[in-house]
Amino acid sequence: MLHRNPMATLSPRSVFITGSSSGIGLELVRQLVNLSHRPQHLLASCRDPSSDEARQLQDIAAAHPEVVVVKLDITSDQDIKEAVVTAEQVLGEEGLNLLINNAAILSKVSGVRDVTRDDLVGHFDCNTAGPMMVSKSLLPLLLKAANKSLSHLSCNRAAIINVSSGLSSMSFCIKNMKHPWYSYICSKAALTMATNIMGRELCNDGILVAAVNPGHVKTNMGGSDAPICVEDCVSNLLRTFASFNERSVGLLHSNYGEVIPW
């Protein structure tokens, strides 16, 4: 279990979030701009900033000049390239402190009889390849931020947080799986494994990489019957991010900071 440090404060100078137009991503933006040590730069990305779904995000950006709304479909290499250019222009030589890979899809196609190749490939493209390609493309900015500080690994220095799922853990899935969502569960398991590998690869560069399971949250994806409201989920996640350190590298954590075994 990760024991939270009650004195730990989340105070990254810059944050980049994917999937920010609704759900957990939108609430992350909302709560980050209200922190006592709020980011100087918050790049909030979504697939279509002009859509009705992104209206609340645009309203937050209008009220908070530190928020920059970025067009980004994480399955599009061109979108990723253009988003990186925007990030470089906004962040400059200070680099990027915290990347939160939140964007994901869940089709709820259930059972081996109904799963299709297109459904599997689509989920792996968005839920696994997308976060990895975004992380790869923003790595130079994360390295710049990491090199600005000689302190220990933290989300204030340089970090990649992948929003995964408890179902990506075999032991958790055995006890808690209600639906055989092959595409979602397998793609999230791959993301959790990628987190473990990236964590061990990048820790010596000063970049912390960890994964979180937000739980079953009351969002468009989680459904109205979910037991966790998005406000509580995100407030817990932010406290957990503040406590991440060298012992968190490559691991999957609950939104309370507990390590979920593989």
C-alpha positions as CSV (number, residue, x, y, z in Angstrom):
1,M,0.0,0.0,0.0
2,L,1.1,3.5,-0.7
3,H,1.0,5.6,2.5
4,R,0.0,9.1,1.6
5,N,2.2,11.9,2.9
6,P,-0.3,14.4,4.4
7,M,2.2,17.2,3.7
8,A,2.6,16.3,0.0
9,T,1.3,19.0,-2.3
10,L,0.5,18.6,-5.9
11,S,2.0,21.7,-7.6
12,P,3.2,21.0,-11.2
13,R,4.0,24.1,-13.2
14,S,2.4,22.5,-16.3
15,V,-0.1,19.7,-17.0
16,F,-1.3,18.1,-20.2
17,I,-4.5,16.0,-20.1
18,T,-6.1,13.9,-22.8
19,G,-9.9,13.3,-23.0
20,S,-10.8,16.6,-21.3
21,S,-14.2,17.4,-22.7
22,S,-16.2,15.2,-20.3
23,G,-16.1,12.8,-17.3
24,I,-12.9,12.4,-15.4
25,G,-10.8,14.5,-17.8
26,L,-13.2,17.5,-17.5
27,E,-13.3,17.2,-13.7
28,L,-9.5,17.0,-13.6
29,V,-9.3,20.3,-15.4
30,R,-12.0,21.8,-13.1
31,Q,-10.2,20.8,-9.9
32,L,-6.7,21.6,-11.1
33,V,-7.5,25.2,-11.8
34,N,-8.9,25.5,-8.2
35,L,-5.8,24.2,-6.5
36,S,-4.1,26.6,-4.2
37,H,-0.9,25.9,-6.2
38,R,-2.6,25.6,-9.6
39,P,-0.6,25.0,-12.8
40,Q,0.7,28.0,-14.7
41,H,-0.1,26.1,-17.9
42,L,-2.9,23.5,-18.3
43,L,-3.2,22.0,-21.8
44,A,-6.6,20.3,-22.0
45,S,-7.1,18.2,-25.1
46,C,-10.2,16.6,-26.7
47,R,-11.1,15.2,-30.1
48,D,-13.4,18.2,-31.1
49,P,-13.1,21.4,-29.1
50,S,-16.0,22.9,-31.1
51,S,-18.5,20.2,-30.2
52,D,-21.3,20.7,-27.7
53,E,-19.6,18.1,-25.5
54,A,-16.6,20.5,-25.1
55,R,-18.7,23.5,-24.1
56,Q,-18.0,23.2,-20.4
57,L,-14.3,22.8,-21.1
58,Q,-14.4,26.0,-23.2
59,D,-16.2,27.8,-20.5
60,I,-13.5,26.9,-18.0
61,A,-10.8,28.0,-20.4
62,A,-12.6,31.3,-20.9
63,A,-12.5,31.9,-17.2
64,H,-9.0,30.7,-16.6
65,P,-6.3,32.0,-19.0
66,E,-3.9,29.3,-17.9
67,V,-6.1,26.7,-19.7
68,V,-5.4,26.1,-23.3
69,V,-7.8,23.8,-25.2
70,V,-6.0,21.5,-27.7
71,K,-7.6,19.5,-30.5
72,L,-6.3,15.9,-30.1
73,D,-7.6,12.6,-31.3
74,I,-5.0,10.3,-29.7
75,T,-5.5,7.8,-32.6
76,S,-4.3,10.4,-35.1
77,D,-0.6,10.8,-35.6
78,Q,-1.2,14.1,-37.3
79,D,-3.3,15.4,-34.3
80,I,-0.5,14.3,-31.9
81,K,2.1,16.1,-34.0
82,E,0.1,19.3,-34.0
83,A,-0.7,19.1,-30.3
84,V,3.0,18.7,-29.5
85,V,3.7,21.9,-31.5
86,T,1.1,23.7,-29.5
87,A,2.6,22.4,-26.2
88,E,6.1,23.5,-27.3
89,Q,4.9,27.0,-28.0
90,V,3.1,27.3,-24.7
91,L,5.7,25.6,-22.4
92,G,9.0,26.6,-24.0
93,E,12.2,25.6,-22.3
94,E,10.5,24.8,-19.0
95,G,9.0,21.7,-20.4
96,L,6.1,19.6,-19.2
97,N,5.7,18.4,-15.7
98,L,2.7,16.1,-15.7
99,L,1.0,14.2,-18.6
100,I,-2.3,12.5,-17.7
101,N,-3.3,10.0,-20.4
102,N,-7.0,9.9,-19.6
103,A,-8.7,9.5,-23.1
104,A,-10.2,6.0,-23.7
105,I,-13.1,4.2,-25.3
106,L,-15.4,1.4,-24.0
107,S,-17.8,-0.1,-26.6
108,K,-19.2,-2.7,-24.1
109,V,-19.2,-5.4,-26.8
110,S,-19.6,-8.4,-24.5
111,G,-18.5,-12.0,-25.0
112,V,-16.4,-14.0,-27.4
113,R,-19.4,-14.7,-29.6
114,D,-19.8,-11.0,-30.4
115,V,-16.3,-9.5,-30.3
116,T,-14.9,-8.5,-33.7
117,R,-11.5,-7.7,-35.0
118,D,-12.4,-4.1,-35.6
119,D,-13.6,-3.7,-32.0
120,L,-10.4,-5.2,-30.7
121,V,-8.1,-3.2,-32.9
122,G,-10.1,0.0,-32.2
123,H,-9.7,-0.4,-28.5
124,F,-6.0,-1.2,-28.6
125,D,-5.4,1.8,-30.9
126,C,-7.1,4.2,-28.5
127,N,-6.5,2.7,-25.1
128,T,-3.0,1.3,-25.6
129,A,-1.3,2.8,-28.7
130,G,-2.8,6.2,-28.2
131,P,-1.3,6.9,-24.7
132,M,2.0,5.4,-25.7
133,M,2.3,7.6,-28.8
134,V,1.3,10.7,-26.9
135,S,3.9,9.9,-24.2
136,K,6.5,9.3,-26.8
137,S,5.8,12.5,-28.6
138,L,5.8,14.6,-25.4
139,L,8.8,12.9,-24.0
140,P,11.3,15.7,-25.0
141,L,9.2,18.2,-23.1
142,L,9.0,15.9,-20.1
143,L,12.8,15.5,-20.2
144,K,13.2,19.3,-20.2
145,A,11.2,19.5,-17.0
146,A,13.0,16.6,-15.4
147,N,16.3,18.2,-16.0
148,K,15.2,21.4,-14.3
149,S,15.2,19.7,-10.9
150,L,17.5,17.3,-9.1
151,S,14.8,16.3,-6.7
152,H,13.2,12.8,-6.3
153,L,10.7,11.5,-8.7
154,S,7.3,13.1,-8.4
155,C,4.3,14.5,-10.3
156,N,5.7,18.0,-9.7
157,R,8.9,17.3,-11.5
158,A,8.1,15.1,-14.5
159,A,5.5,12.3,-14.7
160,I,3.3,10.3,-17.0
161,I,0.1,9.0,-15.4
162,N,-1.9,6.5,-17.4
163,V,-5.6,6.2,-16.4
164,S,-6.1,2.4,-16.7
165,S,-8.6,0.1,-15.0
166,G,-8.7,-2.3,-12.1
167,L,-9.8,-4.9,-14.6
168,S,-6.3,-4.7,-16.2
169,S,-5.1,-6.6,-13.1
170,M,-5.6,-10.4,-13.4
171,S,-6.2,-10.8,-9.7
172,F,-8.7,-7.9,-9.6
173,C,-10.4,-9.0,-12.7
174,I,-11.0,-12.6,-11.4
175,K,-12.8,-11.2,-8.4
176,N,-14.6,-8.2,-9.9
177,M,-15.3,-8.8,-13.6
178,K,-19.1,-8.6,-14.4
179,H,-19.0,-8.5,-18.2
180,P,-16.5,-10.2,-20.6
181,W,-15.5,-7.0,-22.3
182,Y,-12.6,-8.5,-24.2
183,S,-11.6,-5.3,-26.1
184,Y,-11.6,-2.9,-23.2
185,I,-10.1,-5.2,-20.6
186,C,-7.3,-6.6,-22.8
187,S,-6.4,-3.1,-24.1
188,K,-6.2,-1.7,-20.5
189,A,-4.1,-4.7,-19.4
190,A,-1.7,-3.9,-22.2
191,L,-1.6,-0.2,-21.0
192,T,-0.8,-1.3,-17.5
193,M,2.0,-3.5,-18.8
194,A,3.3,-0.6,-20.9
195,T,3.2,1.5,-17.8
196,N,5.4,-1.0,-16.0
197,I,7.9,-1.1,-18.8
198,M,8.0,2.7,-19.3
199,G,8.3,3.3,-15.6
200,R,11.5,1.1,-15.4
201,E,12.9,2.6,-18.6
202,L,12.3,6.3,-17.8
203,C,12.9,6.5,-14.0
204,N,16.6,7.0,-14.6
205,D,15.8,10.0,-16.7
206,G,13.9,11.6,-13.8
207,I,10.4,10.8,-15.2
208,L,7.9,9.0,-13.0
209,V,5.5,6.7,-14.8
210,A,2.5,5.1,-13.0
211,A,-1.0,3.9,-13.6
212,V,-4.2,4.5,-11.7
213,N,-7.6,2.8,-11.5
214,P,-10.2,5.5,-11.0
215,G,-12.8,2.9,-10.1
216,H,-16.4,2.6,-11.3
217,V,-17.2,6.3,-11.8
218,K,-20.5,7.9,-12.6
219,T,-19.6,9.3,-16.1
220,N,-20.9,8.7,-19.6
221,M,-18.6,5.7,-19.8
222,G,-19.2,4.4,-16.3
223,G,-23.0,4.9,-16.4
224,S,-25.5,6.5,-14.0
225,D,-25.5,3.6,-11.6
226,A,-21.8,3.8,-10.8
227,P,-21.1,4.1,-7.1
228,I,-18.4,6.8,-7.3
229,C,-19.2,10.4,-8.2
230,V,-16.7,12.0,-10.5
231,E,-15.9,14.8,-8.0
232,D,-14.8,12.4,-5.3
233,C,-12.9,10.3,-7.7
234,V,-10.8,13.2,-9.0
235,S,-10.2,14.7,-5.6
236,N,-8.8,11.3,-4.4
237,L,-6.8,10.9,-7.6
238,L,-5.1,14.3,-7.1
239,R,-4.2,13.5,-3.5
240,T,-2.7,10.2,-4.8
241,F,-0.7,11.9,-7.5
242,A,0.8,14.2,-4.9
243,S,2.1,11.1,-3.0
244,F,3.6,9.3,-5.9
245,N,7.4,8.8,-5.6
246,E,10.1,6.3,-6.5
247,R,8.1,3.4,-4.9
248,S,5.2,4.1,-7.3
249,V,7.1,3.5,-10.5
250,G,5.4,1.2,-13.0
251,L,2.6,0.2,-10.6
252,L,-1.2,0.3,-10.9
253,H,-2.8,2.2,-8.0
254,S,-6.4,2.7,-6.8
255,N,-7.7,6.2,-6.6
256,Y,-6.8,6.0,-2.9
257,G,-3.2,5.2,-3.6
258,E,-3.3,1.5,-2.8
259,V,-1.2,-0.7,-5.1
260,I,-3.3,-3.2,-7.1
261,P,-1.4,-6.4,-7.6
262,W,-0.9,-7.8,-11.0
